Amino acid sequence: MEDFRRSYLRLCKEGGIDAQESVLAQLHDARTVTGSCRLDLRGQSITVDTCSVLGRVLQSDAVFTEVLLSDCMLSEEGVKLLLNGLCSNTTVKVLDLKGNNMRGTGAEALGQLLVRNKMLRRLVLEWNALGMWEEGFGVFCEGLASNTSLAQLDLRNNQINHQGAAELCIALKRNSTLQELDLRWNNIGLLGGRSILEAMQQNRTLNKLEMAGNNIPSDTLRAIEQSMNHNADRQSTLRESRSRTQVLSKEIQLLKEEKSRQFLSLMETIDRQKDEMGRSSRNSSIRLGQLQEVLSEQKSSVNSLTAKLQMTEAALALSEQKAHDLGELLTRVKLEKAELRDRQSREIQKEQEDSALKEAKLLKEVNSVSEKNLQLRNKLEETERRCKTQQDQIFELKQELTNTTAELKLRLAQTEERLEMEKRRSKQALEDMDGLRQKEVDHLTRHQEESERALQERILKLEGQRIQLEEELSRVKASLVTERAQAEEELGKVRAQVRLEEQQHLTSLEEKLRAVRQSRDESQNHCTHQKQTIAELHAKVGQQSIEMDTLRRRIDELQQDLAGKEQEKVAEVTRVRVELQEQIGHLQAERTAQSGLKEKIAALEREMKVLSTAHREALLDKESEISSLLERLRIREGEIQRIREDEAQRASFLQNAILTYVQGSPLAHFSPKK
């Protein structure tokens, strides 16, 4: 308010105009007493210069919402200047120009104001003379026709005749915002009343019209009042329909939000399923790695068995060489004994020397055997250096080497005892023992060759099984990779379809359901395929168990054959048994590993069953939710359709009532007379 007062004084000084004390006092009172946004200058005489300054101030300063200038004896030029300033104002909503005797120029200025101003809501023009000048009032009516903000207009006592009423009716036909119009105490007459009644047939917004004191017949007034009532009813119905449409729009918005939430939840479930599939693929890859590790362990065990076989072959070769050496020694002893028998009487001393020489030779042989043992130990140390990574196998080889050395020592002791015993025995006993030993050696060599052949065949079978398992694992990996790629491609397609078809509500949901069903069928097919592969693995495991049983039977047979050997070869038989027991332990370990694989396969089957059941339950839940949503949409569409039918029925009822009213109105009686 103070800024407005200062701008008023500044403009007065710039124009060399004396500021009216009454205007300043009114501004001061409005600022200090009421503190409102109302410019109240009622009953004050305002000059043209003050009007021009007020117009300029109101054009630049947006402070007041109400301007009351009733009974201010404004001139035509002052009204024009003031209204030109208000044309660009954006705050004034109420303008009171009562009792200022405005005429043609004022009416034209008011018409321009109504055309340019978009904020004015109430205009009071009581006790003026706007209707006396037809051209000015026509400009005013044109401005009223093009105005889109004015809701209340007071034109009491403005000397409006039937021609002005006709112009006003043309404006009312075009105007769509005016709600209250006061035309009391004018000279509208019968013709003006009829034109107003005709205009009211087209105007749908005017719901209050005061027509008293215009010399209009009572039936015309009643018809106008009825049209007002119709407009009021129409406005009420429009308000109800708007409220209903707002409620329906809110419900539709809520439904859209629910659908969006459901859509997001569906996408989350799809993402969860994708994550679960990724986890399952990772688990399967981990399990395949474990299977590969088990296969590598089996391969390493097979390699260890082959190494042991080679070691046993080497030990047997050494034992054969030793037996050959012992045979040579026995022949020499026989020759010496014959010579001793021939020369007993003559060369007793020589025999003693010969015996001493023989003892020296035996010592040399013992030394040679010890040297051979040292060489074997060196070889063992070299093998230990090479096989540092396989500590368990090296430990077993050391035990075997220690056993062999002990056995060699035992054999040496036995050989010495046998030499002493053989010196005492006769020649025939020596020959019998040689024959038996030769037979036993031949039998052992044949048995060893048969065992080597069986072991080689078993190794070949195991390698073939390993190759088959590796091929099956590669196939399973390839199938898993292809299925994962297919699943990712299908998920990408589903997401693209969802993003493209967000606006299509029901159709997009149905297509998604179809896509989900297809994915479900594919997952079921994948599950069946995996079950088939698992059944094949079970069959292979059964075959391997059968082979294990056969191997056990062969081992039992070998043990029974070895049980019938003589006591002299007990040490060798026990060593062979130890080796066979170790092989049995490895086979049992393989069997335990295979049982672990079976348990893993069963766990995989259980996980697949759980995943399939969870997937089916999620699909059933989504289908139930979608069906409930479809039912709710159908119910909403039925309600909207019923509301539309009710609206159409009401509109038809209103139209029929208007037609019946128009047909039975007094205008229908007056038209033939005219």
C-alpha positions as CSV (number, residue, x, y, z in Angstrom):
1,M,0.0,0.0,0.0
2,E,2.8,2.4,0.8
3,D,4.5,1.6,-2.5
4,F,1.2,2.3,-4.3
5,R,0.9,5.7,-2.5
6,R,4.6,6.6,-3.4
7,S,4.1,5.7,-7.0
8,Y,0.9,7.8,-7.1
9,L,2.8,10.8,-5.7
10,R,5.7,10.2,-8.0
11,L,3.5,10.2,-11.1
12,C,1.7,13.3,-9.9
13,K,5.0,15.1,-9.6
14,E,6.2,13.9,-13.0
15,G,3.0,15.1,-14.7
16,G,2.9,18.3,-12.7
17,I,-0.5,17.4,-11.3
18,D,-1.7,18.2,-7.8
19,A,-2.4,15.1,-5.8
20,Q,-5.9,15.0,-4.4
21,E,-6.0,15.1,-0.7
22,S,-9.1,12.9,-0.6
23,V,-7.4,10.2,-2.6
24,L,-4.3,10.3,-0.4
25,A,-6.5,10.2,2.8
26,Q,-8.4,7.2,1.4
27,L,-5.1,5.4,0.6
28,H,-3.8,6.2,4.1
29,D,-7.0,5.0,5.7
30,A,-6.9,1.8,3.6
31,R,-3.3,1.1,4.7
32,T,-3.6,2.0,8.4
33,V,-7.2,1.0,9.3
34,T,-8.2,-1.9,7.3
35,G,-5.0,-3.3,5.9
36,S,-7.0,-4.8,3.0
37,C,-6.4,-4.9,-0.8
38,R,-9.4,-2.7,-1.6
39,L,-9.2,0.8,-3.2
40,D,-12.4,2.5,-1.9
41,L,-13.0,5.9,-3.4
42,R,-16.8,5.9,-3.3
43,G,-18.4,9.4,-3.2
44,Q,-15.1,11.2,-4.0
45,S,-15.0,13.5,-7.0
46,I,-12.0,12.4,-9.1
47,T,-10.5,14.6,-11.8
48,V,-9.3,13.6,-15.2
49,D,-5.6,13.9,-14.2
50,T,-6.2,11.8,-11.1
51,C,-7.9,9.2,-13.3
52,S,-4.9,9.1,-15.7
53,V,-2.4,8.8,-12.8
54,L,-4.6,6.0,-11.2
55,G,-4.7,4.2,-14.5
56,R,-1.0,4.3,-14.9
57,V,-0.4,3.2,-11.3
58,L,-3.0,0.3,-11.6
59,Q,-1.3,-0.7,-14.9
60,S,2.2,-1.0,-13.3
61,D,1.4,-2.0,-9.6
62,A,-0.4,-5.2,-8.8
63,V,-1.8,-4.5,-5.3
64,F,-5.5,-4.1,-5.2
65,T,-8.1,-6.8,-5.9
66,E,-11.2,-4.5,-5.5
67,V,-11.6,-1.0,-7.0
68,L,-14.7,0.9,-5.8
69,L,-15.4,4.1,-7.7
70,S,-19.1,4.5,-7.4
71,D,-20.6,8.1,-7.4
72,C,-17.3,9.7,-8.3
73,M,-18.6,11.9,-11.1
74,L,-16.1,10.5,-13.5
75,S,-15.9,12.2,-16.9
76,E,-15.8,10.3,-20.2
77,E,-12.1,11.0,-20.7
78,G,-11.2,10.0,-17.1
79,V,-13.2,6.8,-17.4
80,K,-11.3,6.0,-20.6
81,L,-7.9,6.7,-19.1
82,L,-8.7,4.7,-15.9
83,L,-10.1,1.7,-17.9
84,N,-7.1,1.7,-20.3
85,G,-4.8,1.3,-17.3
86,L,-6.9,-1.6,-16.0
87,C,-6.7,-3.4,-19.3
88,S,-3.3,-4.9,-18.4
89,N,-3.9,-5.3,-14.7
90,T,-3.7,-8.8,-13.3
91,T,-5.0,-8.4,-9.7
92,V,-8.3,-6.5,-9.8
93,K,-11.3,-8.9,-9.6
94,V,-14.1,-6.5,-8.6
95,L,-14.7,-3.1,-10.3
96,D,-17.6,-0.8,-9.1
97,L,-18.4,2.1,-11.4
98,K,-21.9,2.8,-10.1
99,G,-23.5,6.3,-10.7
100,N,-20.9,7.8,-13.0
101,N,-23.2,8.6,-15.9
102,M,-21.0,6.7,-18.4
103,R,-22.1,6.9,-22.0
104,G,-20.7,6.0,-25.5
105,T,-17.0,6.5,-24.8
106,G,-17.2,4.7,-21.5
107,A,-19.1,1.8,-23.0
108,E,-16.4,1.5,-25.7
109,A,-13.7,1.6,-23.0
110,L,-15.5,-1.1,-21.0
111,G,-15.7,-3.2,-24.2
112,Q,-11.9,-3.0,-24.7
113,L,-11.5,-3.8,-20.9
114,L,-13.6,-6.9,-21.2
115,V,-11.6,-8.0,-24.3
116,R,-8.1,-7.5,-22.9
117,N,-8.5,-8.1,-19.1
118,K,-8.6,-11.8,-18.1
119,M,-8.9,-11.5,-14.3
120,L,-12.1,-9.4,-13.7
121,R,-14.8,-11.4,-12.1
122,R,-17.5,-8.8,-11.0
123,L,-18.5,-5.6,-12.8
124,V,-21.0,-3.1,-11.3
125,L,-22.4,-0.5,-13.8
126,E,-25.6,0.6,-12.0
127,W,-27.0,4.1,-12.6
128,N,-25.2,4.8,-15.9
129,A,-26.5,5.5,-19.4
130,L,-24.8,2.8,-21.4
131,G,-27.9,1.9,-23.4
132,M,-28.5,5.4,-24.9
133,W,-25.7,5.1,-27.4
134,E,-26.1,2.0,-29.6
135,E,-22.6,2.0,-31.1
136,G,-20.9,2.2,-27.8
137,F,-23.2,-0.4,-26.2
138,G,-22.6,-2.7,-29.2
139,V,-18.8,-2.5,-28.6
140,F,-19.5,-3.3,-24.9
141,C,-21.6,-6.3,-26.0
142,E,-18.9,-7.5,-28.3
143,G,-16.3,-7.3,-25.5
144,L,-18.8,-9.2,-23.2
145,A,-19.2,-11.9,-25.9
146,S,-15.4,-12.5,-26.2
147,N,-14.7,-12.3,-22.4
148,T,-13.8,-15.5,-20.6
149,S,-13.5,-14.4,-16.9
150,L,-16.5,-12.2,-15.9
151,A,-19.0,-14.0,-13.8
152,Q,-21.3,-11.2,-12.4
153,L,-22.6,-8.1,-14.3
154,D,-24.8,-5.4,-12.9
155,L,-26.6,-3.2,-15.5
156,R,-29.4,-1.8,-13.5
157,N,-30.8,1.7,-14.6
158,N,-28.7,1.9,-17.8
159,Q,-31.6,2.9,-20.1
160,I,-31.3,-0.2,-22.2
161,N,-34.0,-0.6,-24.8
162,H,-35.1,-3.6,-26.9
163,Q,-32.3,-2.9,-29.5
164,G,-29.7,-2.9,-26.7
165,A,-31.3,-6.1,-25.3
166,A,-30.9,-7.7,-28.8
167,E,-27.2,-6.8,-28.8
168,L,-26.9,-8.1,-25.3
169,C,-28.6,-11.4,-26.3
170,I,-26.1,-11.9,-29.1
171,A,-23.3,-11.5,-26.6
172,L,-25.0,-13.9,-24.2
173,K,-25.3,-16.5,-26.9
174,R,-21.5,-16.4,-27.4
175,N,-20.5,-16.0,-23.7
176,S,-19.8,-19.1,-21.7
177,T,-18.7,-17.8,-18.3
178,L,-21.3,-15.2,-17.1
179,Q,-23.4,-16.6,-14.3
180,E,-25.3,-13.6,-12.8
181,L,-26.9,-10.7,-14.8
182,D,-28.9,-7.9,-13.3
183,L,-31.1,-5.9,-15.8
184,R,-33.6,-4.4,-13.5
185,W,-35.2,-1.0,-14.2
186,N,-34.4,-0.7,-17.9
187,N,-36.6,-0.2,-21.0
188,I,-36.3,-3.7,-22.5
189,G,-40.0,-4.3,-23.2
190,L,-41.7,-7.2,-24.9
191,L,-39.4,-7.5,-27.9
192,G,-36.3,-7.4,-25.7
193,G,-37.8,-10.0,-23.4
194,R,-38.5,-12.3,-26.3
195,S,-34.9,-11.9,-27.6
196,I,-33.6,-12.6,-24.1
197,L,-35.8,-15.7,-23.9
198,E,-34.4,-16.8,-27.3
199,A,-30.9,-16.2,-26.1
200,M,-31.6,-18.2,-22.9
201,Q,-32.4,-21.2,-25.1
202,Q,-28.7,-21.3,-26.2
203,N,-26.9,-20.0,-23.1
204,R,-26.1,-22.8,-20.7
205,T,-24.1,-21.0,-18.0
206,L,-26.4,-18.1,-16.8
207,N,-28.3,-19.2,-13.8
208,K,-29.4,-15.9,-12.3
209,L,-31.2,-13.1,-14.2
210,E,-33.0,-10.2,-12.7
211,M,-35.6,-8.6,-15.1
212,A,-37.9,-6.6,-12.8
213,G,-39.1,-3.1,-13.9
214,N,-38.6,-3.7,-17.7
215,N,-42.3,-3.8,-18.9
216,I,-42.0,-7.5,-19.8
217,P,-45.1,-9.7,-19.7
218,S,-45.4,-12.1,-16.9
219,D,-45.5,-15.2,-19.1
220,T,-42.2,-14.1,-20.7
221,L,-40.8,-13.6,-17.3
222,R,-42.0,-17.0,-16.2
223,A,-40.5,-18.6,-19.3
224,I,-37.2,-16.8,-18.6
225,E,-37.4,-18.0,-15.0
226,Q,-38.0,-21.5,-16.2
227,S,-35.0,-21.3,-18.5
228,M,-33.0,-20.1,-15.5
229,N,-34.2,-23.0,-13.5
230,H,-33.2,-25.3,-16.4
231,N,-29.8,-23.7,-16.4
232,A,-29.5,-24.1,-12.7
233,D,-30.5,-27.8,-12.9
234,R,-28.1,-28.2,-15.8
235,Q,-25.3,-26.7,-13.8
236,S,-26.1,-28.9,-10.8
237,T,-26.1,-32.0,-13.1
238,L,-22.9,-30.8,-14.6
239,R,-21.4,-30.4,-11.2
240,E,-22.6,-33.8,-10.2
241,S,-21.2,-35.3,-13.4
242,R,-17.9,-33.5,-12.9
243,S,-17.7,-34.8,-9.4
244,R,-18.5,-38.3,-10.6
245,T,-16.0,-38.0,-13.4
246,Q,-13.4,-36.9,-10.9
247,V,-14.3,-39.8,-8.6
248,L,-14.1,-42.2,-11.6
249,S,-10.8,-40.6,-12.8
250,K,-9.4,-41.1,-9.3
251,E,-10.6,-44.7,-9.3
252,I,-9.1,-45.2,-12.7
253,Q,-5.9,-43.7,-11.5
254,L,-5.9,-46.0,-8.5
255,L,-6.5,-48.9,-10.8
256,K,-3.6,-47.7,-13.1
257,E,-1.4,-47.5,-10.0
258,E,-2.4,-50.9,-8.9
259,K,-1.7,-52.3,-12.3
260,S,1.7,-50.5,-12.4
261,R,2.5,-52.0,-9.0
262,Q,1.4,-55.4,-10.2
263,F,3.4,-55.0,-13.3
264,L,6.5,-54.0,-11.3
265,S,5.9,-57.0,-9.0
266,L,5.6,-59.3,-12.0
267,M,8.9,-57.8,-13.4
268,E,10.5,-58.4,-9.9
269,T,9.3,-62.0,-9.9
270,I,10.8,-62.4,-13.5
271,D,14.1,-61.0,-12.2
272,R,14.0,-63.3,-9.2
273,Q,13.4,-66.3,-11.5
274,K,16.3,-65.1,-13.7
275,D,18.5,-64.8,-10.6
276,E,17.4,-68.3,-9.5
277,M,18.2,-69.7,-12.9
278,G,21.6,-68.0,-12.8
279,R,22.2,-69.5,-9.3
280,S,21.1,-72.9,-10.6
281,S,23.4,-72.6,-13.5
282,R,26.3,-71.6,-11.3
283,N,25.5,-74.5,-8.9
284,S,25.5,-76.8,-11.9
285,S,28.8,-75.5,-13.1
286,I,30.3,-75.9,-9.6
287,R,29.0,-79.5,-9.5
288,L,30.4,-80.1,-12.9
289,G,33.8,-78.8,-11.6
290,Q,33.5,-81.1,-8.6
291,L,32.8,-84.0,-10.9
292,Q,35.8,-83.1,-13.0
293,E,37.9,-83.0,-9.8
294,V,36.6,-86.5,-8.9
295,L,37.4,-87.7,-12.4
296,S,40.9,-86.2,-12.1
297,E,41.4,-87.9,-8.7
298,Q,40.3,-91.2,-10.3
299,K,42.7,-90.6,-13.1
300,S,45.5,-89.9,-10.6
301,S,44.6,-93.1,-8.7
302,V,44.8,-95.1,-11.9
303,N,48.2,-93.5,-12.6
304,S,49.3,-94.5,-9.1
305,L,48.1,-98.1,-9.7
306,T,50.1,-98.2,-13.0
307,A,53.2,-96.9,-11.2
308,K,52.8,-99.5,-8.5
309,L,52.5,-102.2,-11.2
310,Q,55.7,-101.0,-12.8
311,M,57.4,-101.1,-9.4
312,T,56.1,-104.6,-8.8
313,E,57.4,-105.6,-12.2
314,A,60.8,-104.2,-11.4
315,A,60.8,-106.0,-8.0
316,L,59.9,-109.3,-9.7
317,A,62.7,-108.8,-12.2
318,L,65.1,-108.3,-9.4
319,S,63.8,-111.4,-7.6
320,E,64.2,-113.4,-10.8
321,Q,67.8,-112.2,-11.2
322,K,68.5,-113.1,-7.5
323,A,67.0,-116.5,-8.0
324,H,69.1,-117.0,-11.1
325,D,72.2,-116.0,-9.1
326,L,71.2,-118.4,-6.4
327,G,70.8,-121.2,-8.9
328,E,74.3,-120.6,-10.2
329,L,75.6,-120.6,-6.7
330,L,73.9,-123.9,-6.1
331,T,75.5,-125.5,-9.2
332,R,78.9,-124.3,-8.1
333,V,78.3,-125.7,-4.6
334,K,77.4,-129.0,-6.1
335,L,80.6,-129.1,-8.2
336,E,82.6,-128.2,-5.2
337,K,80.9,-130.9,-3.1
338,A,81.8,-133.5,-5.8
339,E,85.3,-132.4,-5.8
340,L,85.4,-132.5,-2.0
341,R,84.1,-136.0,-2.0
342,D,86.8,-137.1,-4.4
343,R,89.6,-135.3,-2.5
344,Q,88.5,-135.9,1.1
345,S,91.4,-138.1,2.0
346,R,94.0,-136.1,0.2
347,E,93.3,-132.4,0.5
348,I,91.6,-131.7,3.8
349,Q,93.7,-128.5,4.1
350,K,92.9,-127.5,0.6
351,E,89.2,-127.9,1.3
352,Q,89.5,-125.6,4.3
353,E,91.2,-123.1,2.1
354,D,88.5,-123.6,-0.6
355,S,85.9,-123.1,2.1
356,A,87.6,-119.9,3.1
357,L,87.7,-118.8,-0.5
358,K,84.0,-119.7,-0.8
359,E,83.1,-117.7,2.2
360,A,85.0,-114.8,0.7
361,K,83.1,-115.2,-2.5
362,L,79.8,-115.3,-0.5
363,L,80.9,-112.1,1.3
364,K,81.5,-110.5,-2.1
365,E,78.1,-111.6,-3.3
366,V,76.6,-110.1,-0.1
367,N,78.4,-106.9,-0.8
368,S,77.2,-107.0,-4.4
369,V,73.6,-107.5,-3.1
370,S,74.1,-104.6,-0.7
371,E,75.4,-102.4,-3.6
372,K,72.3,-103.4,-5.5
373,N,70.2,-102.3,-2.6
374,L,72.0,-99.0,-2.4
375,Q,71.4,-98.5,-6.1
376,L,67.7,-99.3,-5.5
377,R,67.7,-96.8,-2.7
378,N,69.2,-94.1,-5.0
379,K,66.6,-94.8,-7.6
380,L,63.9,-94.5,-4.9
381,E,65.4,-91.1,-3.9
382,E,65.3,-89.9,-7.5
383,T,61.7,-91.0,-7.8
384,E,61.0,-89.1,-4.5
385,R,62.6,-86.0,-5.9
386,R,60.5,-86.2,-9.0
387,C,57.2,-87.0,-7.2
388,K,57.2,-84.4,-4.4
389,T,53.6,-83.3,-5.3
390,Q,52.3,-86.9,-4.8
391,Q,53.3,-87.3,-1.1
392,D,50.8,-90.0,-0.3
393,Q,52.0,-92.2,-3.2
394,I,55.7,-91.6,-2.2
395,F,54.9,-92.6,1.3
396,E,53.3,-95.9,0.1
397,L,56.3,-96.5,-2.2
398,K,58.7,-96.0,0.7
399,Q,56.7,-98.6,2.7
400,E,56.9,-101.0,-0.2
401,L,60.6,-100.4,-0.6
402,T,61.2,-101.0,3.1
403,N,59.1,-104.2,2.8
404,T,61.2,-105.3,-0.2
405,T,64.5,-104.6,1.6
406,A,63.2,-106.5,4.6
407,E,62.1,-109.3,2.4
408,L,65.5,-109.3,0.6
409,K,67.3,-109.5,4.0
410,L,65.0,-112.3,5.0
411,R,65.6,-114.0,1.7
412,L,69.4,-113.6,2.2
413,A,69.2,-115.1,5.7
414,Q,67.0,-117.9,4.3
415,T,69.4,-118.5,1.5
416,E,72.4,-118.7,3.9
417,E,70.4,-121.1,6.1
418,R,69.5,-123.1,3.1
419,L,73.1,-123.2,1.9
420,E,74.1,-124.6,5.3
421,M,71.2,-127.1,5.2
422,E,72.0,-128.0,1.6
423,K,75.6,-128.7,2.5
424,R,74.3,-131.3,4.9
425,R,71.6,-132.6,2.5
426,S,72.2,-134.9,-0.3
427,K,72.4,-134.2,-4.0
428,Q,68.9,-135.7,-4.7
429,A,67.2,-133.3,-2.2
430,L,68.9,-130.4,-3.9
431,E,67.7,-131.5,-7.3
432,D,64.1,-131.9,-6.0
433,M,64.2,-128.5,-4.5
434,D,65.5,-127.0,-7.7
435,G,62.7,-128.5,-9.7
436,L,60.0,-127.4,-7.3
437,R,61.4,-123.9,-7.2
438,Q,61.5,-123.7,-10.9
439,K,57.9,-124.8,-11.1
440,E,56.8,-122.3,-8.5
441,V,58.7,-119.5,-10.3
442,D,57.0,-120.4,-13.6
443,H,53.6,-120.5,-11.9
444,L,54.2,-117.1,-10.3
445,T,55.4,-115.6,-13.6
446,R,52.3,-116.9,-15.3
447,H,50.0,-115.7,-12.5
448,Q,51.7,-112.3,-12.6
449,E,51.3,-112.0,-16.3
450,E,47.6,-112.8,-16.0
451,S,47.2,-110.3,-13.2
452,E,49.0,-107.7,-15.3
453,R,46.8,-108.4,-18.3
454,A,43.6,-108.1,-16.1
455,L,44.9,-104.8,-14.6
456,Q,45.7,-103.4,-18.1
457,E,42.3,-104.4,-19.3
458,R,40.7,-102.8,-16.3
459,I,42.8,-99.6,-16.8
460,L,41.7,-99.5,-20.4
461,K,38.0,-99.9,-19.3
462,L,38.4,-97.1,-16.7
463,E,40.0,-94.8,-19.3
464,G,37.1,-95.5,-21.7
465,Q,34.6,-94.8,-19.0
466,R,36.5,-91.6,-18.1
467,I,36.4,-90.5,-21.7
468,Q,32.7,-91.2,-21.9
469,L,32.1,-89.2,-18.7
470,E,34.1,-86.3,-20.0
471,E,32.1,-86.3,-23.3
472,E,28.9,-86.4,-21.3
473,L,30.1,-83.6,-19.1
474,S,31.0,-81.5,-22.2
475,R,27.6,-82.2,-23.7
476,V,25.8,-81.2,-20.5
477,K,27.9,-78.0,-20.4
478,A,27.0,-77.2,-24.0
479,S,23.3,-77.9,-23.3
480,L,23.4,-75.7,-20.2
481,V,25.1,-72.8,-22.1
482,T,22.6,-73.0,-24.9
483,E,19.7,-73.2,-22.6
484,R,21.0,-70.2,-20.6
485,A,21.5,-68.2,-23.8
486,Q,18.0,-69.1,-24.9
487,A,16.6,-68.1,-21.5
488,E,18.5,-64.7,-21.6
489,E,17.2,-64.1,-25.2
490,E,13.6,-64.9,-24.1
491,L,13.9,-62.6,-21.1
492,G,15.2,-59.8,-23.4
493,K,12.3,-60.3,-25.7
494,V,9.8,-60.3,-22.9
495,R,11.3,-57.0,-21.5
496,A,11.2,-55.4,-24.9
497,Q,7.6,-56.4,-25.4
498,V,6.7,-55.1,-21.9
499,R,8.4,-51.7,-22.6
500,L,6.7,-51.3,-26.0
501,E,3.2,-52.4,-24.9
502,E,2.9,-50.6,-21.5
503,Q,-0.1,-48.6,-22.8
504,Q,-2.0,-51.7,-23.9
505,H,-3.4,-53.0,-20.6
506,L,-5.3,-56.2,-21.1
507,T,-3.6,-57.3,-24.4
508,S,-0.1,-56.9,-23.0
509,L,-1.0,-58.9,-19.9
510,E,-2.4,-61.7,-22.0
511,E,0.7,-61.8,-24.2
512,K,2.9,-61.9,-21.1
513,L,0.9,-64.8,-19.7
514,R,1.4,-66.6,-22.9
515,A,5.2,-65.9,-22.8
516,V,5.4,-67.1,-19.2
517,R,3.5,-70.2,-20.0
518,Q,5.8,-70.9,-22.9
519,S,8.8,-70.4,-20.6
520,R,7.2,-72.7,-18.1
521,D,6.7,-75.4,-20.7
522,E,10.4,-75.0,-21.8
523,S,11.5,-75.2,-18.2
524,Q,9.5,-78.4,-17.8
525,N,11.0,-79.8,-20.9
526,H,14.4,-78.9,-19.6
527,C,13.6,-80.6,-16.3
528,T,12.6,-83.8,-18.2
529,H,15.8,-83.7,-20.2
530,Q,17.9,-83.4,-17.1
531,K,15.9,-86.2,-15.5
532,Q,16.7,-88.4,-18.5
533,T,20.4,-87.5,-18.2
534,I,20.3,-88.3,-14.5
535,A,18.7,-91.7,-15.3
536,E,21.5,-92.4,-17.8
537,L,24.1,-91.5,-15.1
538,H,22.3,-93.9,-12.7
539,A,22.5,-96.7,-15.3
540,K,26.2,-96.0,-15.8
541,V,26.8,-96.0,-12.1
542,G,25.0,-99.4,-11.9
543,Q,27.2,-100.7,-14.6
544,Q,30.3,-99.5,-12.7
545,S,29.0,-101.2,-9.6
546,I,28.6,-104.5,-11.5
547,E,32.1,-104.1,-12.8
548,M,33.3,-103.5,-9.2
549,D,31.5,-106.7,-8.1
550,T,33.2,-108.6,-10.9
551,L,36.6,-107.2,-9.9
552,R,36.0,-108.2,-6.3
553,R,35.2,-111.7,-7.4
554,R,38.4,-111.9,-9.4
555,I,40.3,-110.6,-6.4
556,D,38.7,-113.3,-4.2
557,E,39.7,-115.9,-6.7
558,L,43.2,-114.6,-6.8
559,Q,43.3,-114.7,-3.0
560,Q,42.1,-118.3,-3.0
561,D,44.7,-119.3,-5.5
562,L,47.5,-117.6,-3.5
563,A,46.3,-119.3,-0.3
564,G,47.4,-122.7,-1.6
565,K,51.1,-121.7,-2.0
566,E,53.8,-123.0,0.0
567,Q,55.2,-121.5,3.2
568,E,58.5,-120.5,1.5
569,K,56.6,-117.9,-0.7
570,V,54.4,-116.6,2.1
571,A,56.2,-113.2,2.2
572,E,55.7,-112.6,-1.6
573,V,52.0,-113.7,-1.3
574,T,51.5,-111.3,1.6
575,R,53.0,-108.5,-0.4
576,V,50.8,-109.3,-3.3
577,R,47.8,-109.4,-1.0
578,V,48.8,-106.0,0.5
579,E,48.9,-104.5,-3.0
580,L,45.6,-106.1,-3.9
581,Q,44.1,-104.8,-0.6
582,E,45.4,-101.3,-1.5
583,Q,43.7,-101.6,-4.9
584,I,40.5,-102.7,-3.2
585,G,40.8,-99.7,-0.9
586,H,41.1,-97.4,-3.9
587,L,38.2,-99.1,-5.6
588,Q,36.2,-98.7,-2.4
589,A,37.2,-95.1,-2.3
590,E,36.0,-94.8,-5.9
591,R,32.8,-96.5,-4.9
592,T,32.3,-94.0,-2.0
593,A,33.0,-91.2,-4.5
594,Q,30.4,-92.7,-6.8
595,S,28.0,-92.9,-3.9
596,G,28.7,-89.3,-3.1
597,L,28.0,-88.5,-6.8
598,K,24.7,-90.4,-6.4
599,E,23.8,-88.3,-3.4
600,K,24.7,-85.1,-5.2
601,I,22.5,-86.2,-8.2
602,A,19.6,-86.9,-5.8
603,A,20.1,-83.5,-4.2
604,L,20.1,-81.9,-7.6
605,E,16.8,-83.8,-8.4
606,R,15.3,-82.5,-5.1
607,E,16.4,-79.0,-5.9
608,M,15.0,-79.2,-9.4
609,K,11.7,-80.5,-8.0
610,V,11.5,-77.6,-5.4
611,L,12.3,-75.1,-8.1
612,S,9.7,-76.5,-10.4
613,T,7.0,-76.5,-7.6
614,A,7.9,-72.9,-6.6
615,H,7.8,-71.8,-10.3
616,R,4.4,-73.4,-10.7
617,E,3.0,-71.8,-7.5
618,A,4.3,-68.4,-8.6
619,L,2.6,-68.8,-12.0
620,L,-0.6,-69.9,-10.4
621,D,-0.5,-66.9,-8.1
622,K,0.1,-64.5,-11.0
623,E,-2.7,-66.1,-13.1
624,S,-5.1,-65.7,-10.1
625,E,-4.1,-62.0,-9.6
626,I,-4.5,-61.3,-13.3
627,S,-7.9,-62.9,-13.4
628,S,-9.0,-60.8,-10.4
629,L,-7.7,-57.7,-12.1
630,L,-9.6,-58.6,-15.2
631,E,-12.8,-59.1,-13.2
632,R,-12.3,-55.8,-11.5
633,L,-11.8,-54.1,-14.8
634,R,-14.9,-55.6,-16.2
635,I,-16.9,-54.4,-13.1
636,R,-15.5,-50.9,-13.5
637,E,-16.3,-50.9,-17.2
638,G,-19.8,-52.0,-16.5
639,E,-20.2,-49.2,-13.9
640,I,-18.8,-46.7,-16.4
641,Q,-21.2,-48.0,-19.0
642,R,-24.1,-47.7,-16.6
643,I,-23.1,-44.2,-15.7
644,R,-22.9,-43.2,-19.4
645,E,-26.3,-44.8,-20.1
646,D,-27.7,-42.8,-17.1
647,E,-26.2,-39.6,-18.4
648,A,-27.5,-40.3,-21.9
649,Q,-31.0,-41.0,-20.5
650,R,-30.9,-37.8,-18.5
651,A,-29.7,-35.8,-21.5
652,S,-32.5,-37.3,-23.6
653,F,-35.0,-36.6,-20.8
654,L,-33.8,-33.0,-20.6
655,Q,-33.9,-32.6,-24.4
656,N,-37.4,-34.0,-24.5
657,A,-38.5,-31.7,-21.6
658,I,-37.0,-28.7,-23.4
659,L,-38.7,-29.6,-26.6
660,T,-42.0,-30.1,-24.9
661,Y,-41.5,-26.8,-23.0
662,V,-40.6,-25.0,-26.2
663,Q,-43.5,-26.4,-28.0
664,G,-45.9,-25.4,-25.2
665,S,-44.2,-22.0,-24.4
666,P,-45.9,-18.7,-25.2
667,L,-43.5,-18.0,-28.0
668,A,-45.2,-20.8,-30.0
669,H,-48.4,-18.8,-29.5
670,F,-46.9,-15.5,-30.4
671,S,-45.0,-16.5,-33.5
672,P,-48.1,-16.8,-35.8
673,K,-49.4,-13.4,-34.6
674,K,-46.1,-11.8,-35.5
